[in-house]
């Protein structure tokens, strides 16, 4: 992510206009948040690499959705693998 765009991303997130991906895994039961992005198209172009990284950890099941929302930390919730 381009660090010069962080102020724009922060503002979009604060207004609830940022795009996020919520990825839920089972086995372990964890929710990961990926974002914020100003454009949905940018999120969708970068999301496959993030999902591939998560698949490398071999969760039993995984699904994701793209949301336009406001999000704060924590960006990971649940029972994290050791």
C-alpha positions in Angstrom: 0.0 0.0 0.0 1.3 3.4 -0.9 2.1 5.3 2.3 1.2 8.6 0.6 -2.4 7.5 0.4 -2.8 6.7 4.1 -4.4 10.1 5.0 -7.0 9.5 2.3 -7.6 6.0 3.5 -7.8 7.1 7.1 -10.4 9.8 6.2 -12.5 7.4 4.0 -12.4 4.8 6.9 -13.4 7.5 9.4 -16.4 8.4 7.3 -17.4 4.8 6.7 -16.6 5.0 3.0 -13.6 2.6 3.0 -13.6 -0.8 1.4 -12.6 -3.8 3.5 -12.5 -7.5 3.1 -13.7 -9.6 6.0 -12.3 -13.1 5.8 -13.6 -15.8 8.2 -11.8 -19.1 8.7 -12.8 -22.2 10.5 -10.2 -24.5 12.1 -8.9 -22.1 13.4 -12.0 -19.9 14.0 -10.6 -16.5 13.1 -11.9 -13.3 11.4 -9.3 -11.3 9.5 -9.9 -7.8 8.2 -8.0 -6.5 5.1 -8.0 -2.8 4.3 -8.8 0.0 4.2 -9.0 0.7 0.5 -10.5 3.8 -1.2 -11.5 1.9 -4.3 -13.2 -1.4 -4.4 -11.4 -2.3 -7.6 -8.0 -1.9 -5.8 -9.1 -4.1 -2.9 -10.4 -6.8 -5.3 -7.1 -6.7 -7.3 -5.0 -7.2 -4.1 -7.3 -9.6 -2.2 -6.2 -12.8 -4.0 -2.6 -12.5 -2.6 -4.0 -12.0 0.9 -6.3 -15.0 0.6 -3.4 -17.1 -0.8 -1.4 -16.3 2.3 -4.2 -17.4 4.5 -4.8 -20.6 2.6 -1.1 -21.5 3.2 -2.0 -21.8 6.9 -4.5 -24.6 5.8 -7.8 -23.6 7.5 -10.5 -26.2 7.4 -12.8 -23.6 5.7 -12.6 -20.0 4.5 -15.0 -17.4 3.1 -14.8 -13.7 2.5 -16.9 -10.7 1.7 -16.2 -7.2 0.6 -17.8 -4.5 2.7 -17.9 -0.7 2.7 -17.6 0.2 6.3 -15.7 1.9 9.1 -13.2 -0.4 10.9 -10.8 0.0 13.8 -8.4 -2.3 15.4 -8.1 -5.2 16.1 -7.8 -6.4 12.6 -7.8 -10.1 13.6 -10.3 -11.6 16.0 -10.7 -15.1 17.4 -8.5 -18.1 18.2 -5.2 -17.4 16.4 -3.0 -20.3 15.4 0.2 -20.6 17.5 
